[in-house]
Amino acid sequence: MSNRRSRQSSRASRISDDQMIDLVGKLRQFLPEIRERRRSEKVSASKVLQETCNYIRNLHREVDNLSDRLSQLLDSVDEDSPEAAVIRSLLM
Amino acid sequence: MASADKTINTDVPEKDVFAIHFLQSLSNLRIQNLFNSPDTTNYRVRKIKKAAYVSMARAAGGTSRLWSRALLRRAAKGNNKIVRFPRRKRKVTWKISSKRRRSDQRAPVVEDAAERLRNLVPGGGGMETSKLMEETAHYIKCLSMQVKVMQCLVDGLSPK
């Protein structure tokens, strides 16, 4: 297993650690919280990944809540209200 | 700054693409007479949530992304449908099993966090870490777009 490392560094086509850092940096841009902070480039990769996990979990939770509210709203629409007309025109 | 040899494309379609796909899914649900029947609320909510994820996967490029393929495959399994994916022409990449992943040689603290990320992103279990980053970026963008669409819909339908 120890010779795998030397073999790996000789392959030019694999993504190197530098490119990995670059990728993580790009990923950072999509995280709203880290983007707002004025930090140097040296944010640790694990922190970025952790923030990403939290962000994804938040988004999943948002989808759950919104599905819940949508389900209630679509169910409780009066037949004659303008919302019903909108729904009918959109969904039919 | 070290730049990657290949530019990584994480473009997502416009919001209206997501909106149209989602509305189509909802109208399919309506055709199944889901909204007028006295079904259990939970069932309805789960159907809407599933429609949201499936329409997001379709809007974001269907089978051209690993996470959307995994999502669609998972959803189709739930429906007991047989899904055929067209054979993609792609460069030969080795399918790396979780035991012998090359990324084991990165810093272990990064790999721990990456493992948690793998559980969250659909299809993450089979991806190498750098591919996982790329897929995560795209997934996050699409998810936030989908959330925006749903929020607009809820706002529009809420009584003033």
Chai-1 contact restraints between the chains, C-beta under 6 A:
chainA,res_idxA,chainB,res_idxB,connection_type,confidence,min_distance_angstrom,max_distance_angstrom,comment,restraint_id
A,I15,B,S130,contact,1.0,0.0,6.0,A-B,restraint_1
A,D18,B,A2,contact,1.0,0.0,6.0,A-B,restraint_2
A,Q19,B,A4,contact,1.0,0.0,6.0,A-B,restraint_3
A,M20,B,S130,contact,1.0,0.0,6.0,A-B,restraint_4
A,D22,B,A2,contact,1.0,0.0,6.0,A-B,restraint_5
A,D22,B,A4,contact,1.0,0.0,6.0,A-B,restraint_6
A,L23,B,S130,contact,1.0,0.0,6.0,A-B,restraint_7
A,L23,B,M133,contact,1.0,0.0,6.0,A-B,restraint_8
A,L27,B,M133,contact,1.0,0.0,6.0,A-B,restraint_9
A,L27,B,A137,contact,1.0,0.0,6.0,A-B,restraint_10
A,F30,B,A137,contact,1.0,0.0,6.0,A-B,restraint_11
A,F30,B,I140,contact,1.0,0.0,6.0,A-B,restraint_12
A,A45,B,V110,contact,1.0,0.0,6.0,A-B,restraint_13
A,S46,B,V109,contact,1.0,0.0,6.0,A-B,restraint_14
A,S46,B,V110,contact,1.0,0.0,6.0,A-B,restraint_15
A,S46,B,A113,contact,1.0,0.0,6.0,A-B,restraint_16
A,L49,B,A113,contact,1.0,0.0,6.0,A-B,restraint_17
A,L49,B,L117,contact,1.0,0.0,6.0,A-B,restraint_18
A,Q50,B,A113,contact,1.0,0.0,6.0,A-B,restraint_19
A,C53,B,R116,contact,1.0,0.0,6.0,A-B,restraint_20
A,C53,B,L117,contact,1.0,0.0,6.0,A-B,restraint_21
A,C53,B,L120,contact,1.0,0.0,6.0,A-B,restraint_22
A,I56,B,L120,contact,1.0,0.0,6.0,A-B,restraint_23
A,L59,B,L143,contact,1.0,0.0,6.0,A-B,restraint_24
A,L59,B,V147,contact,1.0,0.0,6.0,A-B,restraint_25
A,E62,B,V147,contact,1.0,0.0,6.0,A-B,restraint_26
A,V63,B,A52,contact,1.0,0.0,6.0,A-B,restraint_27
A,L66,B,M150,contact,1.0,0.0,6.0,A-B,restraint_28
A,L66,B,V154,contact,1.0,0.0,6.0,A-B,restraint_29
A,S67,B,V45,contact,1.0,0.0,6.0,A-B,restraint_30
A,S67,B,I48,contact,1.0,0.0,6.0,A-B,restraint_31
A,S67,B,K49,contact,1.0,0.0,6.0,A-B,restraint_32
A,D68,B,V45,contact,1.0,0.0,6.0,A-B,restraint_33
A,R69,B,V154,contact,1.0,0.0,6.0,A-B,restraint_34
A,L70,B,I48,contact,1.0,0.0,6.0,A-B,restraint_35
A,L70,B,V154,contact,1.0,0.0,6.0,A-B,restraint_36
A,S71,B,R44,contact,1.0,0.0,6.0,A-B,restraint_37
A,S71,B,V45,contact,1.0,0.0,6.0,A-B,restraint_38
A,S71,B,I48,contact,1.0,0.0,6.0,A-B,restraint_39
A,L73,B,L157,contact,1.0,0.0,6.0,A-B,restraint_40
A,L74,B,F35,contact,1.0,0.0,6.0,A-B,restraint_41
A,E83,B,L157,contact,1.0,0.0,6.0,A-B,restraint_42
A,L90,B,L23,contact,1.0,0.0,6.0,A-B,restraint_43
A,L91,B,L26,contact,1.0,0.0,6.0,A-B,restraint_44
A,L91,B,S27,contact,1.0,0.0,6.0,A-B,restraint_45
A,L91,B,R30,contact,1.0,0.0,6.0,A-B,restraint_46
